[in-house]
C-alpha cells in the first residue's frame, strides 16, 4: 500500500489516496500503522476518497481505531495533497466530512501550499447535540466533580465534542492522569476531547489537548477552534485568537456576522512510502 505522511503543527497522520488504493478495514489498519514502534507512527490515518458533492471525501480514524467526525489539522493537509498532487488544482476546495462539507482557502506560492484557512462552520453549544449529559441546555463555566475535585468546564462541538477548562499553568497539568478521566467520564456518552487552557492576553492563549482515541497530541485543530470560542464566550479574549499548541500556532477567527469559525495554519509534507499490509 502506498501512503503519504503529513503533519499540521505536529498533528501527524498517514494519508491514503483512495482514488488509487482500496482499504477494506480502516479501523484495524489505523491501529497497526499508527503504532510508533512497530508501525509507521501517527495520530491516526486519513482516507482521501472520491465524493459526488465535493472535491473529495475525508474519513478519519484515530490511533485506537475509532472513527473521528472531523480533524482540523488533517483537513488542511488534505487540501495541500489535493492541490499538489493535481487531483483538484484550485485554491478554493470543498471537502466532504462526517461533520459536513467544509470550504478550504489555500495560500499558494510557487506551486506549493504554504497555509490553509478552513471554514469550520458554527460552534454547537447544545448539550444534547455535543453530546453531554447535563442538567442545563448549555455548559458554559459550569462546575463538575471529577475524582472528588471541582473543575469548571465549557463544552462545545466543532465537529467533535470538546470540554474546555482554564488553568494557571498548562505545563503543570497531569494530562496523562486527568485526560482519560475526563474523556471517558459518564458526562460524555461519545467521549470527548479535553483542552486545558492558559489565557496569556486578550489575543493569545496556550493549550494542551487530550484527544479521544489518541491521547495527548501536539495539536488539535477542532480543539483550538473550541478553545477560541470558549475563551470568547467566557469573555477571556476577543473573537480573534492565536492559539499556541505544543506543535505550533493556529489563528482562529470567530466571525461575528456569520458565526462561522475560521482556522488558519500550515500543512506540511513529511514523506511518501509503501508498506506491506
N, C-alpha and C positions, 0 to 999 in steps of 0.2 A: 504494500500500500504506500502510495506517495502521500506526503504531508508537508505542511509548512508550519514552522514555529514562529509566532509573532507575539509581541507584548505591547501593552499600553501602560506606561509608567510602572512596570514591574508585574502587572497582572498578565501572566503568560498563559497562552492557550495553544493547543495543537489544532490547526485548521485543515480541514479535509475538503477538497474540491469534489463535491458530489455531482457536479456536471460530468465528471470523469470516473469517479470511484463509486462503488456500491457498498454501503455499510449496512449489515444485517442486524447487528446487536450493539448499538452505540453505547448503551449503558455499561455493559461488560468491557467494551473496548476502552472507554474512558477510565475505568478503574485500572486497567492494565497499563495503558500508556502514560497516565498521569503520575504513576509511582516514580519517584525521583532516583531510586537506586537500581531498580530492575526494568524500568520503562524509559520513556523519553524524559519525563518530568514536566509537570504543568499544573495549572489550577483546574484543568478540565479539557474537553475537546469541543470544538465548534464546527458544525457541518454547514457548508455553503451549498445550498440546493436550489434547483430551478423553482420559480414561482410564477403563477399566472397573473398575480396582481402587483408585483414589484420586480425590481431588478434581480433579486434573489430572495431565498428563504434562509433564515439563520436559526439553527437549533443548537442549544447549549446543554452540555452535560457536565456536571460538577465532577470533582475528583472521586467522590464516593459513588458515582453512577446515577445520582438523582438528576432530574431534568430541571433546568432553571428557566424562568419565564423571560428573562431579559439580562443582558450584560452590556453595560455602558462602555467599558474599555474594549470589549470584544467587538462591538458593532463598529467602532472606529477602524479597527484592524480589518474587518470585513470590507469596509469601504475602500481602504487602501488596496486590498487584494483585488477587488473587482476592477479598479481603475488600472493598476499597474500590470495586471495580467490580461488586459484587453477584453475582459468579459463585459464590462459596461464602462466605456471610456467617456465619462461625463462628470462634471464637477458637482452636480446635484443628483443624489441617488435615493431610491426608495428601497428599504429593507423590510421584509415581512418577518415578524417575530411572534412568539406566543403572546406578547403584550400589544400586538397590533403593528401596523405599518409605520415605520419611523423614517423621517427625512434627514439625510446627511448632506452637509455642505462642505466640500473638500477644498482645502488650501493647497494648490498645486504649484510647484516651482521646478522648472526644467524636467517635466515629466514624472516627478516624484511627489507623492502626497506627504506634506510636512505635518499638517494637523487637520483635524476634522471637528466640525461643530454638529452636534446632534440635537434635533428637536425631540426631547424625551417625553413630550406630552404634559398633561396636567397632573399634579400630585393628587393622590387619593387619601382623604383623611377619615373616611367612613370605616369604623371598626369592623363592621361586617364584611366590607369589601377588601380589607387589607390581607388577610383577616386576623382579628384579635378578639378573643373572648373577654369582653369588658362590659361593665355596667353602664358606661356612657357611650354615646354615639361617636365621639371623637376623643382621642387621647393626646392631649397637649399639656405637658408638665404635670402629669398625674403620678401620684406615689404608688409604688408596688413594693411588696416584700419578697426578697429573694435570699434564702439562707439566713433568715432572721434579721436582715438588714434592709432599710428602706432606700429605694432608688426612685428618682423622678424621671419619667420617660416621656418621650413624644414619639408617636407611631405614625408612619406614613408609607404609602406604597408608591414606588416609581417603576412599576412593573414587577418588582419583587417586594415582599414585606420587609420593612425596616423599623428597628427600635433604636432611637437616638437618646443618649444621655450625656449630660455635661459634667466634666471632671476638671480638677485643678491641674492635673499633670497626666497626659495620656501615656507617657513613657513609664510611669509607675503602676499602671493598671495591670493586674494579674490576669491578662486576657485569656491565657490557656485554661485558667480555672473558671473565670466568670463567663467567658464566651459560651461554652456548652450549656451552662446553667440557664442562661437567657435564651439561647437558640432553641432549646428543647423544652422550655417552660410550657406548662399547660395553657398559658395565655395564648400561645401561638399554635393553632392546630396544624398549620403547614410549615412550622418552624419559622425562623426569622433571621435576617442579617442584623448584627448588633454593631452599632457605632458608638465609640467613646470619643468625646469632642472637647477640645480646649479652645475657647474663643480668645484670639490674640488681640483683635481690634474690630472695628466696625466693618472691615472688608476682608479679614483673613481669619481662618480657623485651622487648627491642626487636628487630625483624626487618625484613629486606628480602627480597623474593622475586623470583625469575626464573621466570616461568611458561612451560611448554612451549606453543609455539604463539602466545604473546602477548608475550614479553619481560618486562622489568620492569614490574610493575603496582603500583598504590598500595596494594593489599590483596589477600589471598587467604584465603578462609575455611577451606578444607580445609588450606591451608598453616599457618594459625595453630593449627588443631587438631593437626596433625602436630608442630609445634614444641612445643606444650604437652606432648604425650605424650613426645617425645624428651627434653625437659627433665626430666620426671619419672623416666623410666627411667634417665637418666644422673645422677639424684639432685642436680640443679641447682636444682630448685624442687619445691614440693608438687604436689598434683593439681588445685589451683585456681589459675589463672594469668591475669593480664591481659597481653595481647599488644599492644604498641604497634607499629603499622604506619605507613607513610608517610601514609595517608589517615585514620587514626583508630585507635580501640581496639576490640578484641574480648575478651570474657571467656569463658574456656574452663574447664569443669569436667569432669574425668575421674572418673566415678562409680566408687567402689571396689567396690560390691556388684554392679552390672550390667556393669561395664567399658565402658559406653557413654560417648561423649564428647558433652557438651552445649556448644553455641556460642551466645552471646548477643551481639546487636549491632543497629545501626539499619538501616533500609531507607528510602531517600529517593526520592521522585518528582522528576524533573527537568523533563520536558516531553512533551507529545504532539505528533505531527506526521504528515505524509503525505509520501511520496516516490514518484517515478515509477521503476519498475524494469523 
